[in-house]
Amino acid sequence: MSDPVQFWKDCSAEFASSARAPNSFFVRRAALVAELVSRHLSSGRMLDIGCGTGQLCLELASRGFDVHGADLSSLQIEIAIQAARGMLDSPEERFQVCTPDSLPFEGAFDLIAAIGVLPYVQDQPAFIQRTLSLLKPNGMFVASCTNPASLFTLVTVTRHILSFRPKRAWVSTLRNLVRTGLSRGSCVDVRAARQCRSASALDELCRQLGLTIEGELDLYNVDWGFLDEFPFERRRFGRLLSRHFGWSHIGAYRVGSGASQSRASGGR
């Protein structure tokens, strides 16, 4: 297992560039996650763990949320601060660097998001339990997991094989894609990791931790635009396909026994 801080230091510039590119999957995903959240929560104090360059925070701030973001990458936090200038008050206080084991904010939150974070967490049950301790009663937790058996992985692996190069980097990328669905792999030991690698696995873990399912969203992330064009308008069969063959599954979960388990809005 590699050092997660060093991992993100090494790849943060590349990720920050792709994440803020026009029509980037990550920009679109942030907007869709904000829509998913808004269907179940109108406002409140929000924390985005692994906020990156701040796209989700800015999306939710425009919808009335009191946003805060934390990330291991100082470069991405600086970009988030610059992006928030003129839109949010005191962006330096709202976006701060964290460590793998601690967050720079105090108090409880109505909403905590961890989008694109879980694939880089060695022990996901422990991480989610720590996160839930920061939520208010009846608060919401929104997280995503990556499906290695997705259409995106199949397409990307096929293209990678067709571009064969007898180099170690080529072999490493292929191994990472097959194991994790990520071209870079991650900073975890996948053989020993306690991770959810499917929508069903993430749902089951969250149920075991006392959460109820509010809604969900599945994105393919392939360059066939029609697949992800209107994800909230999929019919039952389309939702079933995207749940099993989509690359990024986002679940919205509620703390407390009063939470609705209906999936009518943005769900299955």
C-alpha positions in Angstrom: 0.0 0.0 0.0 1.4 3.4 -1.0 1.2 6.6 1.0 -2.1 8.3 0.0 -0.7 11.8 0.5 2.2 11.1 -1.8 -0.2 9.3 -4.3 -2.3 12.5 -4.6 0.7 14.7 -4.7 2.0 12.8 -7.7 -1.2 12.8 -9.7 -3.1 15.9 -8.4 -2.0 18.2 -11.2 -3.1 15.8 -13.9 -6.4 15.2 -12.1 -7.1 18.9 -11.5 -6.6 19.6 -15.2 -9.0 16.9 -16.4 -11.5 17.6 -13.6 -12.0 21.2 -14.6 -11.9 20.7 -18.4 -15.0 21.7 -20.3 -17.4 18.7 -20.7 -15.3 16.6 -18.2 -17.0 13.6 -16.8 -16.1 14.9 -13.3 -17.8 18.3 -13.9 -20.9 16.5 -15.2 -20.9 14.1 -12.3 -20.7 17.0 -9.8 -23.7 18.7 -11.3 -25.7 15.4 -11.3 -24.8 14.6 -7.7 -25.9 18.1 -6.7 -29.3 17.4 -8.4 -29.5 14.1 -6.6 -28.9 15.8 -3.3 -31.4 18.6 -4.0 -34.1 16.0 -4.5 -33.8 14.9 -0.9 -32.3 17.9 1.0 -33.0 21.6 0.3 -30.1 23.2 2.3 -27.8 22.8 5.3 -24.2 22.6 6.4 -22.3 20.5 4.0 -18.8 18.8 4.0 -17.3 17.4 0.8 -14.5 14.9 1.7 -12.1 14.7 -1.2 -13.5 17.9 -2.7 -10.8 18.1 -5.3 -11.0 21.4 -7.1 -14.4 22.2 -5.5 -16.9 21.5 -8.3 -19.5 19.8 -6.0 -19.2 22.5 -3.3 -19.8 25.2 -5.9 -22.8 23.4 -7.4 -24.4 23.0 -3.9 -23.5 26.5 -2.8 -25.5 27.8 -5.8 -28.4 25.8 -4.4 -28.2 27.4 -0.9 -25.9 25.0 1.0 -23.3 26.2 3.5 -20.3 24.4 1.9 -17.0 23.1 3.2 -14.4 21.0 1.4 -11.4 19.0 2.5 -8.8 17.3 0.3 -5.3 15.7 0.7 -4.0 17.7 -2.2 -2.9 21.3 -1.4 -2.8 22.0 -5.1 -6.4 21.2 -5.6 -7.5 23.1 -2.5 -5.8 26.2 -3.8 -7.6 25.8 -7.1 -10.9 25.4 -5.2 -10.2 28.5 -3.2 -9.5 30.5 -6.4 -12.7 29.2 -8.1 -14.8 30.2 -5.1 -13.5 33.8 -4.9 -16.4 36.2 -5.6 -18.9 33.4 -5.1 -18.4 32.4 -1.5 -17.3 34.4 1.6 -14.0 33.4 3.2 -13.1 30.6 0.7 -9.8 30.0 2.6 -11.8 28.9 5.6 -14.2 26.8 3.6 -11.6 24.8 1.6 -8.7 23.3 3.6 -6.2 20.5 3.4 -6.8 17.4 5.5 -4.9 14.3 6.4 -6.1 10.7 5.9 -7.1 10.5 9.6 -8.4 13.9 10.4 -10.5 16.8 9.1 -10.0 20.5 9.7 -13.6 21.3 10.5 -15.6 21.1 13.7 -19.2 20.7 14.4 -21.9 18.5 12.8 -23.1 18.5 9.2 -26.4 18.0 7.5 -24.7 16.5 4.5 -21.4 14.8 4.0 -20.3 13.8 0.5 -17.4 11.5 -0.5 -17.5 11.3 -4.3 -14.7 9.5 -6.0 -13.1 8.8 -2.6 -13.9 5.3 -1.6 -11.7 3.6 -4.2 -8.7 5.2 -2.5 -9.7 4.1 1.0 -8.2 0.9 2.3 -10.9 0.2 5.0 -14.2 1.6 3.8 -16.4 0.4 6.7 -14.1 2.2 9.2 -14.0 5.3 7.0 -17.8 5.5 6.7 -18.3 4.9 10.4 -15.9 7.8 11.2 -17.7 10.0 8.7 -21.2 9.2 10.1 -20.0 10.4 13.5 -19.9 13.9 12.0 -23.5 13.9 10.8 -26.4 15.5 12.5 -29.4 13.3 13.4 -31.2 12.5 10.2 -28.3 13.8 8.2 -27.4 12.5 4.7 -24.3 10.7 3.5 -23.6 10.7 -0.3 -20.8 8.5 -1.6 -19.7 6.8 -4.8 -18.0 3.6 -5.6 -16.3 2.3 -8.8 -17.5 -0.8 -10.6 -14.5 -2.7 -12.2 -16.9 -4.8 -14.1 -18.4 -1.8 -15.9 -18.9 -1.0 -19.6 -16.3 1.7 -19.2 -13.7 -0.8 -17.9 -14.5 -3.2 -20.8 -14.2 -0.4 -23.4 -11.0 1.1 -21.8 -9.3 -2.3 -21.4 -10.1 -3.2 -25.1 -8.6 0.1 -26.3 -5.6 -0.4 -24.1 -5.0 -3.9 -25.4 -5.2 -2.6 -29.0 -2.5 0.0 -28.1 -0.1 -2.7 -26.9 3.3 -1.4 -25.8 6.0 -3.8 -24.4 6.5 -1.5 -21.4 6.0 -1.8 -17.7 3.7 1.2 -17.6 1.4 -0.5 -20.1 1.2 -3.7 -18.1 0.6 -1.7 -14.9 -2.2 0.3 -16.4 -3.9 -2.9 -17.7 -3.6 -4.6 -14.2 -5.0 -1.5 -12.5 -8.0 -1.3 -14.9 -8.9 -5.0 -14.4 -8.5 -4.8 -10.6 -10.1 -1.5 -9.8 -11.6 0.1 -12.9 -9.1 2.9 -12.5 -6.2 3.4 -14.9 -3.9 4.4 -12.1 -5.1 1.9 -9.7 -5.1 3.4 -6.3 -3.1 3.8 -3.1 -4.5 0.7 -1.5 -3.5 -3.0 -1.4 -6.5 -4.4 -3.2 -5.8 -7.9 -2.0 -6.2 -6.9 1.7 -8.6 -3.9 1.2 -12.1 -3.9 2.7 -13.9 -2.2 -0.2 -17.2 -2.1 -2.0 -16.8 -2.7 -5.7 -20.5 -2.7 -6.7 -23.6 -0.7 -6.1 -25.1 -3.6 -4.2 -22.1 -3.9 -2.0 -22.1 -0.2 -1.1 -25.9 -0.3 -0.3 -25.4 -3.4 1.9 -22.5 -1.8 3.8 -24.5 1.4 4.5 -27.5 -0.7 5.7 -25.3 -2.5 8.1 -24.1 0.8 9.4 -27.7 1.9 10.1 -28.4 4.0 7.0 -31.4 3.9 4.8 -31.3 4.5 1.0 -32.8 7.8 -0.2 -31.8 7.7 -3.9 -29.1 6.7 -6.3 -27.4 7.6 -9.6 -25.4 5.4 -11.9 -23.1 6.8 -14.7 -21.4 4.9 -17.5 -18.6 7.4 -18.2 -18.1 6.2 -21.8 -17.9 8.5 -24.8 -21.3 7.6 -26.1 -23.1 10.6 -24.8 -26.6 9.2 -25.0 -26.0 6.7 -22.2 -25.5 9.4 -19.5 -27.6 12.2 -21.1 -30.7 11.9 -18.9 -29.8 9.5 -16.1 -32.7 10.6 -13.9 -35.2 9.7 -16.6 -34.2 6.1 -17.1 -37.0 3.6 -17.0 -36.8 0.5 -14.8 -34.8 -1.6 -17.3 -32.4 1.3 -18.0 -31.9 1.8 -14.3 -31.2 -1.9 -13.9 -28.6 -1.9 -16.7 -26.8 1.2 -15.5 -26.7 -0.1 -11.9 -24.8 -3.3 -13.0 -22.8 -1.9 -16.0 -22.3 1.7 -15.0 -18.8 2.8 -13.9 -19.7 5.2 -11.0 -22.5 4.4 -8.6 -23.6 7.3 -6.3 -25.8 6.5 -3.4 -27.7 8.9 -1.1 -28.2 7.5 2.4 -30.0 8.9 5.4 -29.2 8.5 9.1 -32.1 7.6 11.4 -35.1 5.4 11.4 -37.4 8.0 9.9 -35.6 8.0 6.6 -37.5 7.0 3.5 -36.4 3.8 1.8 -38.3 4.8 -1.4 -36.2 5.0 -4.6 -38.8 6.8 -6.6 -36.8 9.9 -7.1 -33.4 9.2 -8.7 -33.6 5.6 -7.5 -34.3 2.2 -8.9 
